[in-house]
Amino acid sequence: MALLRKTTAAKVLDLSKSGLEKLVNSDPGFPRPIKLGENRQSAVFFDEGEINAWIDAKKAQRLEVAA
């Protein structure tokens, strides 16, 4: 399991950081962020495997719609 910083996760998805935040807030199926610490300034990470699984699920949905 690899953890990606918020900036890296946004780059993987070709989104801005605010675009990633919008995705997190609008798509209940998108992986939840992992915040290390209680402070507002604590680092936020995403699980790379969960993001890849979400992408795979989106691909599968696309194939179901096309069939």
C-alpha positions in Angstrom: 0.0 0.0 0.0 1.4 3.3 -1.0 0.1 6.6 0.3 0.0 9.6 -2.1 0.1 13.2 -0.9 -2.9 15.2 -2.0 -0.8 17.0 -4.7 0.4 13.7 -6.1 -3.1 12.2 -6.1 -4.4 15.2 -8.0 -1.6 14.9 -10.6 -2.4 11.1 -11.0 -6.0 12.1 -11.8 -5.0 15.1 -13.9 -6.9 17.4 -11.5 -6.0 20.6 -9.6 -6.0 20.3 -5.8 -9.4 22.1 -5.7 -10.7 19.7 -8.4 -9.7 16.8 -6.2 -11.5 18.3 -3.3 -14.6 18.7 -5.4 -14.4 15.1 -6.5 -14.0 13.9 -2.9 -17.1 16.0 -1.9 -19.3 15.1 -4.9 -18.6 11.4 -5.5 -19.4 9.2 -2.4 -17.6 6.3 -4.1 -14.3 8.1 -4.3 -11.7 7.0 -1.6 -11.8 9.1 1.5 -8.6 11.0 2.4 -6.4 9.9 5.2 -5.4 12.7 7.5 -2.4 12.2 9.8 -3.0 14.2 12.9 -5.7 16.4 14.4 -4.4 19.8 13.3 -5.8 21.7 10.3 -2.4 21.7 8.8 -1.8 17.9 9.2 -0.8 16.1 6.0 -3.5 14.5 3.9 -2.9 11.3 1.9 -4.8 9.0 -0.4 -4.3 5.3 -0.7 -3.0 4.6 -4.2 -4.6 1.2 -4.4 -8.0 2.6 -3.5 -7.7 5.3 -6.2 -6.7 2.6 -8.8 -9.7 0.5 -7.7 -12.0 3.5 -8.1 -10.6 4.1 -11.6 -11.1 0.4 -12.5 -14.7 0.6 -11.3 -15.3 3.7 -13.4 -13.9 1.9 -16.5 -16.2 -1.1 -15.7 -19.2 1.2 -15.5 -18.2 2.7 -18.9 -18.1 -0.7 -20.4 -21.5 -1.7 -18.9 -23.1 1.5 -20.4 -21.6 0.8 -23.8 -22.9 -2.8 -23.9 
